[in-house]
Amino acid sequence: MRNQLALVALASQAAAFAVPSVATRSEAIVGGVSVKIEDFPYQVDLRVNDRANCGGTVISEKYVLTAGHCAEGYTGLNIRVGSATNGKGTNYNVTRAVVHPKYNSESYAYDAAILEISPAIKFGTTVKAIALADVEPAVGTDTVVSGWGSLTETPNYPTALQAVHVPIYNRATCKTNYASVTPITADMICAGFPEGKKDSCSGDSGGPLVTGGKVVGIVSFGTGCARANKPGVYSSVASAEIRSFIKSTTGL
């Protein structure tokens, strides 16, 4: 689940996708909407013994990207892909989980992991890989985050996949806003609105933050969900040590 700091722990065939449109009206993620899997075919439902746990991102037929806190210490991991309905879709086993060697479970630094999948994921209209970002998006860039996490801070989990658009947040401001909670380090990016109201939440952890057809972030943590001046914090896929970790583990 996405880690809520100071309270609970907060969250080579690559297809190109634009920021998917979120057009229907159904309250979600926090402040988001229900979406179709065809618009988010890279979305992974990461499970423990087939029980909902986290999200993830398909980055090849063999590998899934997720958060370190979604993989460390777990056995019996499996994934489901190809359905917007939580717990549905095609099941695949996780044969190996590799957590970033510098992952810190207290500060959530380097909160990234690679899952090796067997058999190879079969691609189609509802299941595709997404490219990995090599450059961090600029402040104000429109991104979209998706998952089956809680619709509110009080647990309220949807059955249908949810998504919400959030802009990249100023790093210096994010550091200030989280100064009393945990350091915002070079391997993290923040996304959200100063007034809050839209955010990822508990259960979205490990899921994708996407812009320009590439995954730029991994849902990691935050204080509560959708609070003013407390944007969501994501592991930055383009940061040097996370991108290097992904490449050395997967070759991508």
Residue pairs with C-beta under 8 A, 6 or more apart in sequence:
1 8
1 9
1 11
1 53
1 54
1 149
1 202
1 203
1 204
1 205
2 10
2 11
2 149
2 200
2 201
2 202
2 203
2 204
2 205
2 219
2 220
2 221
2 222
2 225
2 232
3 9
3 10
3 11
3 69
3 108
3 205
3 220
3 221
3 222
4 10
4 153
4 202
4 221
4 222
4 223
4 224
4 225
5 108
5 178
5 181
5 182
5 221
5 222
5 223
6 181
6 223
7 223
7 224
8 202
9 69
9 105
9 221
10 108
10 202
10 205
10 220
10 221
10 222
10 223
10 232
10 233
11 54
11 55
11 67
11 69
11 149
11 200
11 202
11 204
11 205
11 206
11 207
11 218
11 219
11 220
11 221
11 222
11 232
12 60
12 251
12 252
13 60
13 61
13 123
13 129
14 59
14 60
14 129
14 130
14 131
14 132
14 252
15 41
15 42
15 128
15 129
15 130
15 131
16 130
16 131
16 213
16 214
17 41
17 42
17 128
17 130
17 210
17 213
18 212
18 213
19 142
19 143
19 144
19 165
19 210
19 211
19 212
20 35
20 39
20 40
20 144
20 163
20 210
21 39
22 32
22 33
22 35
22 144
22 163
22 164
22 165
23 33
24 33
24 34
24 35
25 33
26 33
26 34
26 160
26 162
27 33
27 151
28 34
28 151
28 158
28 160
28 162
28 163
28 164
29 145
29 146
29 147
29 149
29 151
29 162
29 163
29 164
29 198
29 199
29 200
29 201
29 204
30 150
30 151
30 152
30 164
30 197
30 198
30 199
30 200
30 201
30 225
30 226
31 164
31 197
31 198
31 199
31 226
32 162
32 163
32 164
32 165
32 198
33 162
33 163
33 164
34 84
34 158
34 160
34 161
34 162
35 84
35 146
35 160
35 161
35 162
35 163
36 84
36 161
37 43
37 82
37 83
37 84
37 89
37 126
37 161
38 125
38 126
40 84
40 146
40 161
40 163
41 58
41 82
41 125
41 126
41 127
41 128
42 57
42 58
42 59
42 128
42 129
42 130
42 208
42 210
42 215
43 55
43 57
43 58
43 81
43 146
43 147
43 161
43 207
43 208
44 55
44 56
44 57
44 58
44 64
44 66
44 79
44 80
44 81
44 206
44 207
45 52
45 55
45 56
45 79
45 80
45 81
45 83
45 86
45 87
45 89
45 148
46 53
46 54
46 55
46 56
46 64
46 66
46 70
46 77
46 79
46 115
46 206
47 53
47 77
47 78
47 79
47 80
47 87
48 74
48 75
48 76
48 77
48 78
49 76
49 78
50 78
50 87
50 91
52 86
52 87
52 148
52 157
52 203
53 70
53 74
54 66
54 67
54 70
54 203
54 204
54 205
54 206
54 207
55 66
55 70
55 146
55 147
55 148
55 149
55 203
55 204
55 205
55 206
55 207
55 208
55 219
56 64
56 65
56 66
56 70
56 79
56 115
56 206
56 207
56 208
57 64
57 65
57 66
57 130
57 207
57 208
57 215
57 218
58 64
58 81
58 121
58 127
58 128
58 129
58 130
59 65
59 129
59 130
59 132
59 215
59 246
59 250
59 252
60 121
60 129
60 250
60 252
61 117
61 120
61 121
61 122
61 123
61 129
62 116
62 117
62 120
62 121
62 250
63 114
63 115
63 116
63 117
63 249
63 250
63 252
64 79
64 94
64 114
64 115
64 117
65 112
65 113
65 114
65 115
65 132
65 208
65 215
65 218
65 237
65 246
66 112
66 113
66 114
66 115
66 205
66 206
66 207
66 218
67 111
67 112
67 113
67 205
67 206
67 218
67 219
67 220
67 235
68 99
68 100
68 103
68 105
68 110
68 111
68 112
68 113
68 235
69 103
69 105
69 108
69 111
69 205
69 206
69 220
70 113
70 205
70 206
71 77
71 97
71 98
71 99
71 113
71 115
72 97
72 99
72 103
72 105
72 113
74 97
77 93
77 94
77 97
77 115
78 91
78 92
78 93
78 94
79 91
79 92
79 94
79 115
79 117
80 87
80 88
80 89
80 90
80 91
80 92
81 89
81 90
81 92
81 121
81 126
81 127
82 89
82 90
82 124
82 126
82 127
83 89
83 90
83 126
84 160
84 161
85 159
85 160
85 161
86 148
86 157
86 158
86 159
86 160
86 161
89 126
90 122
90 127
92 117
92 118
92 119
92 121
93 117
93 118
94 115
94 116
94 117
95 116
95 117
95 118
96 115
96 116
97 113
97 114
97 115
97 116
98 113
98 114
98 115
98 116
98 249
99 112
99 113
100 110
100 111
100 112
100 113
100 241
100 242
100 245
101 110
101 245
102 109
102 110
102 241
103 109
103 110
103 111
103 112
103 113
104 110
106 182
107 182
107 183
107 185
108 182
108 188
108 220
108 221
108 233
109 183
109 185
109 187
109 188
110 187
110 235
110 241
110 242
110 245
111 218
111 220
111 221
111 235
112 218
112 235
112 242
112 245
112 246
113 206
114 245
114 246
114 249
114 250
121 127
123 129
130 208
130 210
130 213
130 214
130 215
131 213
131 214
131 215
132 214
132 215
132 237
132 243
132 246
132 252
133 212
133 214
133 215
133 216
133 237
133 238
134 238
134 243
135 238
136 189
136 216
136 236
136 238
136 239
137 143
137 168
137 189
137 211
137 212
137 216
138 168
139 167
139 168
139 169
139 170
139 171
140 167
140 168
141 167
141 168
141 211
142 165
142 167
142 211
143 165
143 166
143 167
143 168
143 191
143 209
143 210
143 211
143 216
143 217
144 163
144 164
144 165
144 166
144 209
144 210
144 211
145 163
145 164
145 166
145 191
145 200
145 204
145 207
145 208
145 209
145 210
145 217
145 219
145 232
145 234
146 161
146 162
146 163
146 164
146 204
146 207
146 208
146 210
147 161
147 162
147 200
147 203
147 204
147 207
147 219
148 157
148 158
148 159
148 161
148 162
148 203
148 204
149 157
149 162
149 200
149 201
149 202
149 203
149 204
149 205
149 207
149 219
150 156
150 157
150 201
150 202
150 203
150 225
151 157
151 158
151 162
151 201
152 201
152 225
153 201
153 202
153 224
153 225
153 226
155 202
157 203
164 198
164 199
164 200
165 198
166 191
166 192
166 193
166 198
166 199
166 231
166 232
167 191
167 192
167 193
168 189
168 190
168 191
169 189
169 190
169 191
169 192
169 231
170 190
171 184
171 189
171 190
174 184
174 190
174 231
174 233
175 183
175 184
177 229
177 230
177 231
178 184
178 223
178 230
178 233
181 223
182 221
184 190
184 233
186 236
186 239
186 240
187 235
187 236
187 239
187 241
187 242
188 220
188 233
188 234
188 235
188 236
188 239
189 209
189 216
189 217
189 233
189 234
189 236
189 239
190 231
190 232
190 233
190 234
191 209
191 217
191 231
191 232
191 234
192 198
192 199
192 226
192 230
192 231
192 232
193 231
194 228
194 229
195 228
196 226
196 227
196 228
196 229
196 230
197 226
198 226
199 222
199 225
199 226
199 227
199 231
199 232
200 207
200 219
200 222
200 225
200 232
201 225
201 226
202 225
204 219
205 219
205 220
206 218
206 219
207 218
207 219
208 215
208 217
208 218
208 219
209 215
209 216
209 217
209 218
209 219
209 234
210 216
214 237
215 237
216 234
216 236
216 237
216 238
217 234
217 235
217 236
217 237
218 234
218 235
218 237
219 232
219 234
220 232
220 233
220 234
220 235
221 232
221 233
222 230
222 231
222 232
222 233
223 230
224 230
235 242
236 242
237 243
237 246
246 252
